Amino acid sequence: MKAASHQRLVMVGDRDGLKELLRRRLVECGWRDQVKIICKELIKEKGHDVTYDAMLSTVTTRARSLVPDSVKKELLQKIKSQLLAQEEKLKM
């Protein structure tokens, strides 16, 4: 289901628009700044020898949990409406 939805969004050309919307909302709510702080704290704690993979695995879970529910709901609603609109076009 996930792959099929992704492919349909790519076909419609809306994936980039959704990514841009998500990026804007995350910047607006301060999520990006929070993630930067987490990264800086991790570097301060582990030193400059921290690897990209270690940083990614540590930051990813925390960063995902910081995404506001309102942003998740808005994006999900946009995805649903775009998929429904595409489905309606295919019926015609």
DAVEN-V976780 format. One record per backbone hydrogen bond with DSSP energy under -1.0 kcal/mol. NH is the residue of the N-H (numbers start at 1). CO is the residue of the C=O. If there is no record, write none. Layout:
BEGIN
NH	CO
NH	CO
END
This chain:
BEGIN
5	1
6	2
7	3
8	4
9	5
10	6
11	7
12	8
13	9
14	9
18	14
19	15
20	16
21	17
22	18
23	19
24	20
25	21
26	22
27	23
28	24
29	25
30	27
31	26
32	26
34	30
35	31
36	32
37	33
38	34
39	35
40	36
41	37
42	38
43	39
44	40
45	41
46	42
47	43
50	47
55	51
56	52
57	53
58	54
59	55
60	56
63	59
64	60
65	61
67	64
72	68
73	69
74	70
75	71
76	72
77	73
78	74
79	75
80	76
81	77
82	78
83	79
84	80
85	81
86	82
87	83
88	84
89	85
90	86
91	87
END
